[in-house]
Amino acid sequence: MVTVIFHMTDWEQFPGSDNPRSQMNTWCQNIKAFNVNKLVMIDKTEFKLGQYYKHNDTDLIFERYDSISDYFIDYPIETNKYVFLELKTFINNFDYINYPLSTYNHPENAIYVVGPDFSSIEPLDESSGDWVYIDTPNNMALYAHAAIMITLYDRSLKIKN
């Protein structure tokens, strides 16, 4: 089973953004193309992006939580394989092992956590999973939706599914 968690806690920083319902539908269609089974929105913003998504897919499970800590209550770190996609500028500040996507070996079953776009994933300890970053030529950060698509494509090439 493959899960994608969009950790969208900074939606307020998207002035003039697309309609949230349109964003959710785009994310769902794109991740389904790479055999993702479950989409989770971490959304404690005033907009509550996940509420706009009218979920009626039978082949994609959808859940929404206010914080990643709330998600971990239902799905503990000890029993699941997490892959955190972090901005390289933040990941280099961590003391734990991190991997460039180009050399990363994806687990068969994984929970990918991506975002937020303008800040770091809520602090977790180093044993929470694998921390992966995407190296870009100019050391520029990618938006969460682009980072997860590149990661899922990389996964599909390496795992061949």
Buried (B, 14 or more C-beta within 10 A) or exposed (E): EBBBBBBBBBBEEBEEEEEBEEBBBEBBEBBBEBBBBBBBBBBBBEBBBBEBBEEEEEEBBBBBBBBBEEBBEEBEBEEBBBBBBBBBEBBEEBEEEBBEBEEBEBBEEBBBBBBBBBEBBBEBEEEBBBBBBBEEEEEEBBBBBEBBBBBBEBBBEEBEE
